Amino acid sequence: MPKTILQKAWAETHNENLKDGSFFSAFIETEIPLIFIKLIKLEKHQIGFSINEIVQLGNQIEFSNLSSTTVQNWVKRDVKELIGPPQLGKKYTIDQVATLFIVEDLKACLDFDSIRKTLRLIFNNPTDRSDDVVGPLHFYRAYAAVFEKLHRCRPNVNMPLYAQIEQYVQEGAREQVELLKDVKDEQKDIVMNVLLTTTFTVFAAYYQTLTQKYVTATIFLQGL
């Protein structure tokens, strides 16, 4: 059953985090988040997300830190033209949610003007996904796959680590672009560059989070 599989994966991840001795390991929840349970029970035609549900789901993503106020500001002002109005009554579609998660990733490095300009290169009318170069959900899945490739990479002692990461990201991005069969050849470079941009901003978010973690630990240990 999907719920059982998800519970097992969640428990295994929790156990691994406890083993690493990390500063925040004691705060990791062992119970599966309710938003996951709700998703498992949904029928395909019912999938729609309220602002609160978007926040709950988004905060299960590593390095994300969403709030209802933040998402409200985004959909009403900052990236309104990329998201559009709720399309399932008062709820947002999975593509709208994916766009918000992509914005969250890009915010690690880019301002809203740059985000809008970048995503307009591949996403068009949010109420008609047929004119997108690639849909938001497919794009989000593509750079998630790039990270899966990175997890399987083997270190090369003859190459600096930063160069290896860049090489693997480029290779992974290229593979994902080639899998997008509906993307025209003249558009592939654009998708590739946006994919690289988004992937590297996630790396930036990781190092920002890591830096903050050590700052917090240092201040705590010094009793400041």
Rosetta constraint file for C-alpha pairs under 8 A:
AtomPair CA 1 CA 5 HARMONIC 6.33 0.50
AtomPair CA 2 CA 6 HARMONIC 6.08 0.50
AtomPair CA 2 CA 40 HARMONIC 6.93 0.50
AtomPair CA 3 CA 7 HARMONIC 6.08 0.50
AtomPair CA 3 CA 37 HARMONIC 6.95 0.50
AtomPair CA 3 CA 40 HARMONIC 6.79 0.50
AtomPair CA 4 CA 8 HARMONIC 6.20 0.50
AtomPair CA 5 CA 9 HARMONIC 6.26 0.50
AtomPair CA 6 CA 10 HARMONIC 6.01 0.50
AtomPair CA 6 CA 32 HARMONIC 7.93 0.50
AtomPair CA 7 CA 11 HARMONIC 6.10 0.50
AtomPair CA 7 CA 32 HARMONIC 6.29 0.50
AtomPair CA 8 CA 12 HARMONIC 6.17 0.50
AtomPair CA 9 CA 13 HARMONIC 6.18 0.50
AtomPair CA 10 CA 14 HARMONIC 6.17 0.50
AtomPair CA 10 CA 30 HARMONIC 7.41 0.50
AtomPair CA 10 CA 32 HARMONIC 6.69 0.50
AtomPair CA 11 CA 15 HARMONIC 6.19 0.50
AtomPair CA 11 CA 30 HARMONIC 6.48 0.50
AtomPair CA 12 CA 16 HARMONIC 6.28 0.50
AtomPair CA 13 CA 17 HARMONIC 6.27 0.50
AtomPair CA 14 CA 18 HARMONIC 6.34 0.50
AtomPair CA 14 CA 28 HARMONIC 6.99 0.50
AtomPair CA 14 CA 29 HARMONIC 7.64 0.50
AtomPair CA 14 CA 30 HARMONIC 6.42 0.50
AtomPair CA 15 CA 19 HARMONIC 6.38 0.50
AtomPair CA 16 CA 20 HARMONIC 6.56 0.50
AtomPair CA 17 CA 21 HARMONIC 7.33 0.50
AtomPair CA 17 CA 22 HARMONIC 7.23 0.50
AtomPair CA 17 CA 25 HARMONIC 6.00 0.50
AtomPair CA 18 CA 22 HARMONIC 7.29 0.50
AtomPair CA 18 CA 25 HARMONIC 5.46 0.50
AtomPair CA 18 CA 26 HARMONIC 7.31 0.50
AtomPair CA 21 CA 25 HARMONIC 6.74 0.50
AtomPair CA 23 CA 213 HARMONIC 7.88 0.50
AtomPair CA 23 CA 217 HARMONIC 7.24 0.50
AtomPair CA 24 CA 28 HARMONIC 7.25 0.50
AtomPair CA 32 CA 36 HARMONIC 7.11 0.50
AtomPair CA 32 CA 37 HARMONIC 7.64 0.50
AtomPair CA 33 CA 37 HARMONIC 6.97 0.50
AtomPair CA 34 CA 38 HARMONIC 6.23 0.50
AtomPair CA 35 CA 39 HARMONIC 6.24 0.50
AtomPair CA 35 CA 53 HARMONIC 6.89 0.50
AtomPair CA 35 CA 56 HARMONIC 6.55 0.50
AtomPair CA 35 CA 57 HARMONIC 6.30 0.50
AtomPair CA 36 CA 40 HARMONIC 6.31 0.50
AtomPair CA 36 CA 57 HARMONIC 7.70 0.50
AtomPair CA 37 CA 41 HARMONIC 6.53 0.50
AtomPair CA 38 CA 42 HARMONIC 6.39 0.50
AtomPair CA 39 CA 47 HARMONIC 7.90 0.50
AtomPair CA 42 CA 46 HARMONIC 6.11 0.50
AtomPair CA 42 CA 47 HARMONIC 6.50 0.50
AtomPair CA 43 CA 47 HARMONIC 6.84 0.50
AtomPair CA 47 CA 93 HARMONIC 6.91 0.50
AtomPair CA 47 CA 94 HARMONIC 7.12 0.50
AtomPair CA 48 CA 88 HARMONIC 6.19 0.50
AtomPair CA 48 CA 91 HARMONIC 5.21 0.50
AtomPair CA 48 CA 92 HARMONIC 5.30 0.50
AtomPair CA 48 CA 93 HARMONIC 5.13 0.50
AtomPair CA 48 CA 94 HARMONIC 6.75 0.50
AtomPair CA 49 CA 53 HARMONIC 5.62 0.50
AtomPair CA 49 CA 54 HARMONIC 6.01 0.50
AtomPair CA 49 CA 91 HARMONIC 4.89 0.50
AtomPair CA 49 CA 92 HARMONIC 5.02 0.50
AtomPair CA 49 CA 93 HARMONIC 6.57 0.50
AtomPair CA 49 CA 94 HARMONIC 7.56 0.50
AtomPair CA 49 CA 97 HARMONIC 7.63 0.50
AtomPair CA 50 CA 54 HARMONIC 6.18 0.50
AtomPair CA 50 CA 90 HARMONIC 7.02 0.50
AtomPair CA 50 CA 91 HARMONIC 4.84 0.50
AtomPair CA 50 CA 92 HARMONIC 6.41 0.50
AtomPair CA 51 CA 55 HARMONIC 6.32 0.50
AtomPair CA 51 CA 68 HARMONIC 6.24 0.50
AtomPair CA 51 CA 71 HARMONIC 6.89 0.50
AtomPair CA 51 CA 72 HARMONIC 7.23 0.50
AtomPair CA 51 CA 91 HARMONIC 7.63 0.50
AtomPair CA 52 CA 56 HARMONIC 6.20 0.50
AtomPair CA 52 CA 68 HARMONIC 6.02 0.50
AtomPair CA 53 CA 57 HARMONIC 6.04 0.50
AtomPair CA 54 CA 58 HARMONIC 5.79 0.50
AtomPair CA 54 CA 97 HARMONIC 6.69 0.50
AtomPair CA 55 CA 59 HARMONIC 6.02 0.50
AtomPair CA 55 CA 66 HARMONIC 5.67 0.50
AtomPair CA 55 CA 67 HARMONIC 5.94 0.50
AtomPair CA 55 CA 68 HARMONIC 6.22 0.50
AtomPair CA 55 CA 71 HARMONIC 7.56 0.50
AtomPair CA 56 CA 60 HARMONIC 6.95 0.50
AtomPair CA 57 CA 61 HARMONIC 7.43 0.50
AtomPair CA 58 CA 64 HARMONIC 6.64 0.50
AtomPair CA 58 CA 65 HARMONIC 7.78 0.50
AtomPair CA 58 CA 66 HARMONIC 6.71 0.50
AtomPair CA 58 CA 101 HARMONIC 6.71 0.50
AtomPair CA 59 CA 64 HARMONIC 5.45 0.50
AtomPair CA 59 CA 65 HARMONIC 5.83 0.50
AtomPair CA 59 CA 66 HARMONIC 6.14 0.50
AtomPair CA 60 CA 64 HARMONIC 7.49 0.50
AtomPair CA 63 CA 205 HARMONIC 6.29 0.50
AtomPair CA 63 CA 206 HARMONIC 6.34 0.50
AtomPair CA 63 CA 209 HARMONIC 6.72 0.50
AtomPair CA 64 CA 104 HARMONIC 7.04 0.50
AtomPair CA 64 CA 105 HARMONIC 7.58 0.50
AtomPair CA 66 CA 70 HARMONIC 6.50 0.50
AtomPair CA 66 CA 71 HARMONIC 7.12 0.50
AtomPair CA 66 CA 104 HARMONIC 7.93 0.50
AtomPair CA 67 CA 71 HARMONIC 6.40 0.50
AtomPair CA 68 CA 72 HARMONIC 6.04 0.50
AtomPair CA 69 CA 73 HARMONIC 6.20 0.50
AtomPair CA 70 CA 74 HARMONIC 6.31 0.50
AtomPair CA 71 CA 75 HARMONIC 6.24 0.50
AtomPair CA 71 CA 100 HARMONIC 7.85 0.50
AtomPair CA 72 CA 76 HARMONIC 6.01 0.50
AtomPair CA 73 CA 77 HARMONIC 5.57 0.50
AtomPair CA 73 CA 78 HARMONIC 6.38 0.50
AtomPair CA 74 CA 78 HARMONIC 4.55 0.50
AtomPair CA 74 CA 79 HARMONIC 5.21 0.50
AtomPair CA 74 CA 80 HARMONIC 6.36 0.50
AtomPair CA 75 CA 79 HARMONIC 5.88 0.50
AtomPair CA 75 CA 80 HARMONIC 4.67 0.50
AtomPair CA 75 CA 83 HARMONIC 6.23 0.50
AtomPair CA 75 CA 84 HARMONIC 7.25 0.50
AtomPair CA 75 CA 85 HARMONIC 7.75 0.50
AtomPair CA 76 CA 80 HARMONIC 5.37 0.50
AtomPair CA 78 CA 112 HARMONIC 6.50 0.50
AtomPair CA 79 CA 83 HARMONIC 6.43 0.50
AtomPair CA 79 CA 112 HARMONIC 7.29 0.50
AtomPair CA 79 CA 116 HARMONIC 6.73 0.50
AtomPair CA 80 CA 84 HARMONIC 5.69 0.50
AtomPair CA 80 CA 85 HARMONIC 7.94 0.50
AtomPair CA 81 CA 126 HARMONIC 7.58 0.50
AtomPair CA 82 CA 99 HARMONIC 7.63 0.50
AtomPair CA 82 CA 116 HARMONIC 7.27 0.50
AtomPair CA 82 CA 119 HARMONIC 7.85 0.50
AtomPair CA 82 CA 120 HARMONIC 7.55 0.50
AtomPair CA 82 CA 123 HARMONIC 7.47 0.50
AtomPair CA 82 CA 124 HARMONIC 7.54 0.50
AtomPair CA 82 CA 125 HARMONIC 7.50 0.50
AtomPair CA 82 CA 126 HARMONIC 6.10 0.50
AtomPair CA 83 CA 96 HARMONIC 5.61 0.50
AtomPair CA 83 CA 99 HARMONIC 6.96 0.50
AtomPair CA 83 CA 100 HARMONIC 7.56 0.50
AtomPair CA 83 CA 126 HARMONIC 5.81 0.50
AtomPair CA 84 CA 96 HARMONIC 7.92 0.50
AtomPair CA 84 CA 126 HARMONIC 5.64 0.50
AtomPair CA 84 CA 127 HARMONIC 6.72 0.50
AtomPair CA 85 CA 92 HARMONIC 7.76 0.50
AtomPair CA 86 CA 90 HARMONIC 5.40 0.50
AtomPair CA 86 CA 91 HARMONIC 5.10 0.50
AtomPair CA 86 CA 92 HARMONIC 4.66 0.50
AtomPair CA 86 CA 93 HARMONIC 7.39 0.50
AtomPair CA 87 CA 91 HARMONIC 6.40 0.50
AtomPair CA 87 CA 92 HARMONIC 5.65 0.50
AtomPair CA 87 CA 93 HARMONIC 6.38 0.50
AtomPair CA 87 CA 127 HARMONIC 7.60 0.50
AtomPair CA 88 CA 92 HARMONIC 5.95 0.50
AtomPair CA 88 CA 93 HARMONIC 6.64 0.50
AtomPair CA 92 CA 96 HARMONIC 5.94 0.50
AtomPair CA 92 CA 97 HARMONIC 6.61 0.50
AtomPair CA 93 CA 97 HARMONIC 6.29 0.50
AtomPair CA 94 CA 98 HARMONIC 6.08 0.50
AtomPair CA 94 CA 137 HARMONIC 7.16 0.50
AtomPair CA 95 CA 99 HARMONIC 6.20 0.50
AtomPair CA 95 CA 135 HARMONIC 7.22 0.50
AtomPair CA 95 CA 136 HARMONIC 5.40 0.50
AtomPair CA 95 CA 137 HARMONIC 5.32 0.50
AtomPair CA 96 CA 100 HARMONIC 6.44 0.50
AtomPair CA 96 CA 126 HARMONIC 7.54 0.50
AtomPair CA 96 CA 136 HARMONIC 7.49 0.50
AtomPair CA 97 CA 101 HARMONIC 6.37 0.50
AtomPair CA 98 CA 102 HARMONIC 6.21 0.50
AtomPair CA 98 CA 136 HARMONIC 5.72 0.50
AtomPair CA 98 CA 137 HARMONIC 5.42 0.50
AtomPair CA 98 CA 140 HARMONIC 6.52 0.50
AtomPair CA 99 CA 103 HARMONIC 6.21 0.50
AtomPair CA 99 CA 136 HARMONIC 5.58 0.50
AtomPair CA 99 CA 137 HARMONIC 7.54 0.50
AtomPair CA 100 CA 104 HARMONIC 6.21 0.50
AtomPair CA 101 CA 105 HARMONIC 6.37 0.50
AtomPair CA 102 CA 106 HARMONIC 6.23 0.50
AtomPair CA 102 CA 140 HARMONIC 6.82 0.50
AtomPair CA 102 CA 198 HARMONIC 7.50 0.50
AtomPair CA 103 CA 107 HARMONIC 6.08 0.50
AtomPair CA 103 CA 115 HARMONIC 7.00 0.50
AtomPair CA 104 CA 108 HARMONIC 7.40 0.50
AtomPair CA 105 CA 198 HARMONIC 6.81 0.50
AtomPair CA 105 CA 201 HARMONIC 6.30 0.50
AtomPair CA 105 CA 202 HARMONIC 5.79 0.50
AtomPair CA 105 CA 205 HARMONIC 7.49 0.50
AtomPair CA 106 CA 110 HARMONIC 5.79 0.50
AtomPair CA 106 CA 115 HARMONIC 6.77 0.50
AtomPair CA 106 CA 198 HARMONIC 5.95 0.50
AtomPair CA 106 CA 201 HARMONIC 5.75 0.50
AtomPair CA 106 CA 202 HARMONIC 7.47 0.50
AtomPair CA 107 CA 111 HARMONIC 6.42 0.50
AtomPair CA 107 CA 112 HARMONIC 7.55 0.50
AtomPair CA 107 CA 115 HARMONIC 7.75 0.50
AtomPair CA 107 CA 201 HARMONIC 7.88 0.50
AtomPair CA 108 CA 201 HARMONIC 5.84 0.50
AtomPair CA 108 CA 202 HARMONIC 7.25 0.50
AtomPair CA 108 CA 204 HARMONIC 6.42 0.50
AtomPair CA 108 CA 205 HARMONIC 5.45 0.50
AtomPair CA 109 CA 201 HARMONIC 5.93 0.50
AtomPair CA 109 CA 204 HARMONIC 7.18 0.50
AtomPair CA 110 CA 114 HARMONIC 5.91 0.50
AtomPair CA 110 CA 115 HARMONIC 6.18 0.50
AtomPair CA 111 CA 115 HARMONIC 6.23 0.50
AtomPair CA 112 CA 116 HARMONIC 6.03 0.50
AtomPair CA 113 CA 117 HARMONIC 6.27 0.50
AtomPair CA 114 CA 118 HARMONIC 5.97 0.50
AtomPair CA 115 CA 119 HARMONIC 6.04 0.50
AtomPair CA 116 CA 120 HARMONIC 5.97 0.50
AtomPair CA 117 CA 121 HARMONIC 6.83 0.50
AtomPair CA 118 CA 122 HARMONIC 7.80 0.50
AtomPair CA 118 CA 194 HARMONIC 6.86 0.50
AtomPair CA 119 CA 123 HARMONIC 5.80 0.50
AtomPair CA 119 CA 194 HARMONIC 7.63 0.50
AtomPair CA 120 CA 124 HARMONIC 5.99 0.50
AtomPair CA 121 CA 133 HARMONIC 7.88 0.50
AtomPair CA 121 CA 190 HARMONIC 7.22 0.50
AtomPair CA 122 CA 132 HARMONIC 5.91 0.50
AtomPair CA 122 CA 133 HARMONIC 4.85 0.50
AtomPair CA 122 CA 134 HARMONIC 6.03 0.50
AtomPair CA 122 CA 135 HARMONIC 7.84 0.50
AtomPair CA 122 CA 190 HARMONIC 7.76 0.50
AtomPair CA 122 CA 191 HARMONIC 6.80 0.50
AtomPair CA 123 CA 129 HARMONIC 7.88 0.50
AtomPair CA 123 CA 131 HARMONIC 7.77 0.50
AtomPair CA 123 CA 132 HARMONIC 4.77 0.50
AtomPair CA 123 CA 133 HARMONIC 6.33 0.50
AtomPair CA 123 CA 134 HARMONIC 6.83 0.50
AtomPair CA 123 CA 135 HARMONIC 6.74 0.50
AtomPair CA 123 CA 136 HARMONIC 7.16 0.50
AtomPair CA 124 CA 128 HARMONIC 7.91 0.50
AtomPair CA 124 CA 129 HARMONIC 7.29 0.50
AtomPair CA 124 CA 131 HARMONIC 6.18 0.50
AtomPair CA 124 CA 132 HARMONIC 5.19 0.50
AtomPair CA 124 CA 133 HARMONIC 7.85 0.50
AtomPair CA 125 CA 129 HARMONIC 6.53 0.50
AtomPair CA 125 CA 131 HARMONIC 6.99 0.50
AtomPair CA 125 CA 132 HARMONIC 7.42 0.50
AtomPair CA 129 CA 135 HARMONIC 6.54 0.50
AtomPair CA 133 CA 182 HARMONIC 7.97 0.50
AtomPair CA 133 CA 183 HARMONIC 6.22 0.50
AtomPair CA 133 CA 187 HARMONIC 7.53 0.50
AtomPair CA 134 CA 138 HARMONIC 6.69 0.50
AtomPair CA 134 CA 139 HARMONIC 6.39 0.50
AtomPair CA 134 CA 180 HARMONIC 7.76 0.50
AtomPair CA 134 CA 182 HARMONIC 7.83 0.50
AtomPair CA 134 CA 183 HARMONIC 6.92 0.50
AtomPair CA 134 CA 191 HARMONIC 7.99 0.50
AtomPair CA 135 CA 139 HARMONIC 6.10 0.50
AtomPair CA 136 CA 140 HARMONIC 6.02 0.50
AtomPair CA 137 CA 141 HARMONIC 6.10 0.50
AtomPair CA 138 CA 142 HARMONIC 6.09 0.50
AtomPair CA 139 CA 143 HARMONIC 6.65 0.50
AtomPair CA 139 CA 195 HARMONIC 7.66 0.50
AtomPair CA 140 CA 144 HARMONIC 6.32 0.50
AtomPair CA 141 CA 145 HARMONIC 6.22 0.50
AtomPair CA 142 CA 146 HARMONIC 6.57 0.50
AtomPair CA 142 CA 173 HARMONIC 7.59 0.50
AtomPair CA 142 CA 176 HARMONIC 5.76 0.50
AtomPair CA 142 CA 177 HARMONIC 7.95 0.50
AtomPair CA 142 CA 195 HARMONIC 7.84 0.50
AtomPair CA 143 CA 147 HARMONIC 6.63 0.50
AtomPair CA 143 CA 173 HARMONIC 7.10 0.50
AtomPair CA 143 CA 176 HARMONIC 7.88 0.50
AtomPair CA 143 CA 195 HARMONIC 6.37 0.50
AtomPair CA 143 CA 198 HARMONIC 7.52 0.50
AtomPair CA 143 CA 199 HARMONIC 6.10 0.50
AtomPair CA 144 CA 148 HARMONIC 6.54 0.50
AtomPair CA 145 CA 149 HARMONIC 6.37 0.50
AtomPair CA 145 CA 172 HARMONIC 7.56 0.50
AtomPair CA 145 CA 176 HARMONIC 7.64 0.50
AtomPair CA 146 CA 150 HARMONIC 6.44 0.50
AtomPair CA 146 CA 169 HARMONIC 6.26 0.50
AtomPair CA 146 CA 172 HARMONIC 4.86 0.50
AtomPair CA 146 CA 173 HARMONIC 6.11 0.50
AtomPair CA 146 CA 176 HARMONIC 7.62 0.50
AtomPair CA 146 CA 199 HARMONIC 7.78 0.50
AtomPair CA 147 CA 151 HARMONIC 6.29 0.50
AtomPair CA 147 CA 169 HARMONIC 7.75 0.50
AtomPair CA 148 CA 152 HARMONIC 6.76 0.50
AtomPair CA 149 CA 153 HARMONIC 6.50 0.50
AtomPair CA 149 CA 168 HARMONIC 7.52 0.50
AtomPair CA 149 CA 172 HARMONIC 6.42 0.50
AtomPair CA 150 CA 165 HARMONIC 7.55 0.50
AtomPair CA 150 CA 168 HARMONIC 6.36 0.50
AtomPair CA 150 CA 169 HARMONIC 7.15 0.50
AtomPair CA 153 CA 168 HARMONIC 7.62 0.50
AtomPair CA 155 CA 161 HARMONIC 7.60 0.50
AtomPair CA 155 CA 164 HARMONIC 7.59 0.50
AtomPair CA 156 CA 160 HARMONIC 7.94 0.50
AtomPair CA 156 CA 161 HARMONIC 7.89 0.50
AtomPair CA 156 CA 164 HARMONIC 7.39 0.50
AtomPair CA 159 CA 163 HARMONIC 6.66 0.50
AtomPair CA 159 CA 164 HARMONIC 6.49 0.50
AtomPair CA 160 CA 164 HARMONIC 6.37 0.50
AtomPair CA 161 CA 165 HARMONIC 6.26 0.50
AtomPair CA 162 CA 166 HARMONIC 6.33 0.50
AtomPair CA 163 CA 167 HARMONIC 6.12 0.50
AtomPair CA 164 CA 168 HARMONIC 6.11 0.50
AtomPair CA 165 CA 169 HARMONIC 6.07 0.50
AtomPair CA 166 CA 170 HARMONIC 6.12 0.50
AtomPair CA 167 CA 171 HARMONIC 6.16 0.50
AtomPair CA 168 CA 172 HARMONIC 5.94 0.50
AtomPair CA 169 CA 173 HARMONIC 5.95 0.50
AtomPair CA 169 CA 196 HARMONIC 7.16 0.50
AtomPair CA 169 CA 199 HARMONIC 7.64 0.50
AtomPair CA 170 CA 174 HARMONIC 6.06 0.50
AtomPair CA 170 CA 196 HARMONIC 6.99 0.50
AtomPair CA 171 CA 175 HARMONIC 6.25 0.50
AtomPair CA 172 CA 176 HARMONIC 6.30 0.50
AtomPair CA 173 CA 177 HARMONIC 6.19 0.50
AtomPair CA 173 CA 192 HARMONIC 6.28 0.50
AtomPair CA 173 CA 195 HARMONIC 6.47 0.50
AtomPair CA 173 CA 196 HARMONIC 6.69 0.50
AtomPair CA 174 CA 178 HARMONIC 6.31 0.50
AtomPair CA 174 CA 192 HARMONIC 6.64 0.50
AtomPair CA 175 CA 179 HARMONIC 6.48 0.50
AtomPair CA 176 CA 180 HARMONIC 6.69 0.50
AtomPair CA 177 CA 183 HARMONIC 7.98 0.50
AtomPair CA 177 CA 188 HARMONIC 6.52 0.50
AtomPair CA 177 CA 191 HARMONIC 7.02 0.50
AtomPair CA 177 CA 192 HARMONIC 6.42 0.50
AtomPair CA 183 CA 187 HARMONIC 6.34 0.50
AtomPair CA 183 CA 188 HARMONIC 6.42 0.50
AtomPair CA 184 CA 188 HARMONIC 6.44 0.50
AtomPair CA 185 CA 189 HARMONIC 7.91 0.50
AtomPair CA 187 CA 191 HARMONIC 6.44 0.50
AtomPair CA 188 CA 192 HARMONIC 5.95 0.50
AtomPair CA 189 CA 193 HARMONIC 6.14 0.50
AtomPair CA 190 CA 194 HARMONIC 6.27 0.50
AtomPair CA 191 CA 195 HARMONIC 5.95 0.50
AtomPair CA 192 CA 196 HARMONIC 6.17 0.50
AtomPair CA 193 CA 197 HARMONIC 6.09 0.50
AtomPair CA 194 CA 198 HARMONIC 6.14 0.50
AtomPair CA 195 CA 199 HARMONIC 6.12 0.50
AtomPair CA 196 CA 200 HARMONIC 6.10 0.50
AtomPair CA 197 CA 201 HARMONIC 6.28 0.50
AtomPair CA 198 CA 202 HARMONIC 6.60 0.50
AtomPair CA 199 CA 203 HARMONIC 6.76 0.50
AtomPair CA 200 CA 204 HARMONIC 6.31 0.50
AtomPair CA 201 CA 205 HARMONIC 6.21 0.50
AtomPair CA 202 CA 206 HARMONIC 6.26 0.50
AtomPair CA 203 CA 207 HARMONIC 6.42 0.50
AtomPair CA 204 CA 208 HARMONIC 6.14 0.50
AtomPair CA 205 CA 209 HARMONIC 6.06 0.50
AtomPair CA 206 CA 210 HARMONIC 6.10 0.50
AtomPair CA 207 CA 211 HARMONIC 5.99 0.50
AtomPair CA 208 CA 212 HARMONIC 6.22 0.50
AtomPair CA 209 CA 213 HARMONIC 6.07 0.50
AtomPair CA 210 CA 214 HARMONIC 6.49 0.50
AtomPair CA 211 CA 215 HARMONIC 6.25 0.50
AtomPair CA 212 CA 216 HARMONIC 5.98 0.50
AtomPair CA 213 CA 217 HARMONIC 6.16 0.50
AtomPair CA 214 CA 218 HARMONIC 5.97 0.50
AtomPair CA 215 CA 219 HARMONIC 6.19 0.50
AtomPair CA 216 CA 220 HARMONIC 6.04 0.50
AtomPair CA 217 CA 221 HARMONIC 6.07 0.50
AtomPair CA 218 CA 222 HARMONIC 6.22 0.50
AtomPair CA 219 CA 223 HARMONIC 6.15 0.50
AtomPair CA 219 CA 224 HARMONIC 5.32 0.50
AtomPair CA 220 CA 224 HARMONIC 6.26 0.50
